[in-house]
């Protein structure tokens, strides 16, 4: 179980690699539009201003795995945080 997280300082995007599966998160919480890409496939998402939670099922090594990705504005509206859960276990958070 290897985990790798990268952040591009010139972009708001985050990339999380977990067990050779890549999750790209392109958040725009101030306008209510987020993009999530799992292994180069866009994941359908619905969001609104301020908070966004996406739950999707992926197949990894012939097993179903649930991911929960939450993007929300901080309480003072000066930034946002991202929490990624895999099978209800946090694999990334900057909260």
N, C-alpha and C positions, 0 to 999 in steps of 0.2 A: 504494500500500500504506500505509494509515493504521492506526495502532494507538492505542487509547485504553483505559486501565485506570482503574477507579474502585473506591474502597473506602469503605464506609459505616461510620463509627466506632461507630455504635450496633448494628451487626450484624457477623457474621463473613463475610458474603458478599462476593465479588469479582465484578466485571463486566469482561469483556474484549471490546472491539469491535475486530475485525480485518477489514479489507476489507468493511465494512458487515455483518458477521456477528457476532452477539452470543452470547457464552458467559457464562452465569451459574453461579458455583460457590458452593454453600452447604455448606461443610465442617463436619463434626462428628466429627473423628477420634477423640475420646476415647470415643465410644460406637459407633464403627464404622459410622456412617451418613452418607453424602454424597449430595447432589443436584446433578446437572449438567443445565443447561437450555441447549440450543443453538437459537437463533432461535425461542424460545418453545415448543420441543418438549422434553419430558423425555427424557434419554438413559438407557437401562437401565444399572444399575450394580450391582456386587457389591463389598462392602468388608468389612473386619474391623478389629478394634481395632488401631490403630497405623499401618497403612499401607493405601493404596488406590491402585490404578492402573486407569484406564479408557481403553480404546482404542475409538474409533468412527470410522466413515467418514461423511463428509458430501459432498453434491453442491454445489459452488460454481461458478457460471458453466459448467455442463455438464461439469465435471471432478470426479473423485473425489479427496477430500482426507482424509488420515488425521490425526486428533488423538489425542495421548496426554496424559492429565491424571493427574498423580501428586500425591497428598496424603499426607503422612507426618508422624509426630511427630518432633520434633528428638531428638537423641541423649540429651538430659537430660530429656525429657518435659515441658519447660516451654514448650510451644507447638508449632506445626507449620509446615510450608512447603508451598507449591504450586508445581508446575512444569507449564507448558502448552507442548506441542510441536505444531507444525503441519508435517507432512511432515518429521518428525525434526529440525526447526529450532526452537529455543526462542524462543517469542514472549512468554512471561512467566515469571518466577521470582522468588521472594522467599527463596530458599535462602541 
